[in-house]
Structures are given as C-alpha cells and as structure tokens.
C-alpha cells in the first residue's frame, strides 16, 4: 500500500511492483501463497472504495480480507489500471493473479492505515508523480494532449476512470511503496551503475520497440532506483504477506460459489 505510470515507461517501472499495485501497484510478479480459507462472512453491500457503475454492473463478491470486500468490479478496475501503466510488459491480463494482487494490496493497505503518520502521501507529492505520469505515457501525450487537464481527464475516461478515482488509486500505490520502504529499505543501497544498467538493458529496448522517445536517464533514475529497491526487498515482502495472510482472515470465492 504505498508509494507508486506507463505504455512504455510505466510498464517497465511498474512491473516489479505488480504485486502491490497496482499498479501499481505497486507495486516483481510472484506466485502468491494459497490463501487461508475461513467461513464465508456475510457479504457487505458496500466494498471499500468506489464501485464502478459504468456499463453492466459487476458486483459479485470475489474475496473478503479481514472484513474488506473485494468485488468483481474491483477486478475489472485492476485490469483497467494495468492498461494505464507503461512500465509493465505486454503480458496478458490474468484474473487469478489480479485477485491475488488485490488481496495482498488490501492486507498492505490495512497495515498502512495503522502507520498513517509515517507513510502519508501529501497532495504535492501526488501531483508531482501524476504530472510525470502524464508526460511518460506515449498515448496520453500524443493522442490526448495530456499536458492539459482536459486532455488528461479525457485520457482517463477512455480507460474507465475519473480524475478523482485515479488519484485515489495512485495515492494508494504510493502509500504501499512507502510502507515497504519504511519496513525494508534500510541498509539497501542501489548503485549508479545498477540504475544505468537497468535503463540501458531494460527500458531503452522497450522504447525502441514502440518507436517512442525515451526519457533521459537523469529524469527517471529515481524511479528506476525505486524499482530496483523493490526487487531486493521482494523476498522480505513475500514473507511478510504470508504472515499477514496466516494471521488474518482471508476468504476467497470458489468458481461458481454464491456468496451467502
């Protein structure tokens, strides 16, 4: 739930944060452990966060995480959120992986709520990241002229989000990243050579494939460092998530099961 962009830049910088984000977030993709199954609680008619009301209503219960309900509409929102993120590869969307990410993110956001003073994201910090994102998404910049607020709003609408909805999702992504940094970043150092190597071997080839102009290394180095940090803390984060699952109450709907 912490600190967290994309057809090219967002895809690559978001990929190691796939578990969290989403997108972000967060934030390396990994197989989540089998969720603990507990007696199904009564489904709440209201899930945490806004429920999409566009098109056909998608409101089936997918999972319940310590009382927070995850709906089919949340899974659809996760799919749309992935589409916005440039630093993710072209991997096909997987509903099962999306459900596991949503469960993990719910667990992390619940922890973030307990440490709100340490991981709070200010409006200025959020605005700076979103401004960078608006410049980094090729389709946003080229087709929708996202340098203007109106163009940005139209781009988000094409992806199924309002501006407030997207800001809320991105703030959650940033919070998740910041939470992991507070817990695991201490003692980890990313060298300039590692950042340059990632930029040259991972990002530039992807920009070349899409025939897009890459950002300069100095403008993106901090975000690459965030990605590399998350790669290094990945195993610690996996262990923590396993512990949160074991200690909490996670109920996942089976195919064809009807919520009580």
Secondary structure, 3 states (H helix, E strand, C coil): CECCCCCCHHHHHHHCCCCEEECCECCCCCCCCCCCCCCCCCCCCCCCCCCCCCCCCCCCEEEEECCEEEEHHHHHHHHHHHHHCCCCCCCCCCHHHHHHHHHHHHHHHHHHHHCHHHHCCCHHHHHHHHHHHHHHCHHHHHHCCCCCHHHHHHHHHHCCCCHHHHHHHHHHHHHHHHHHHHHHCCCCCCCHHHHHHHHHHHHHHHHHHCCCCCCCHHHHHHHHHHHHHHHHHHHHHHHHHHHHHHHCCEEECCCCCCCC
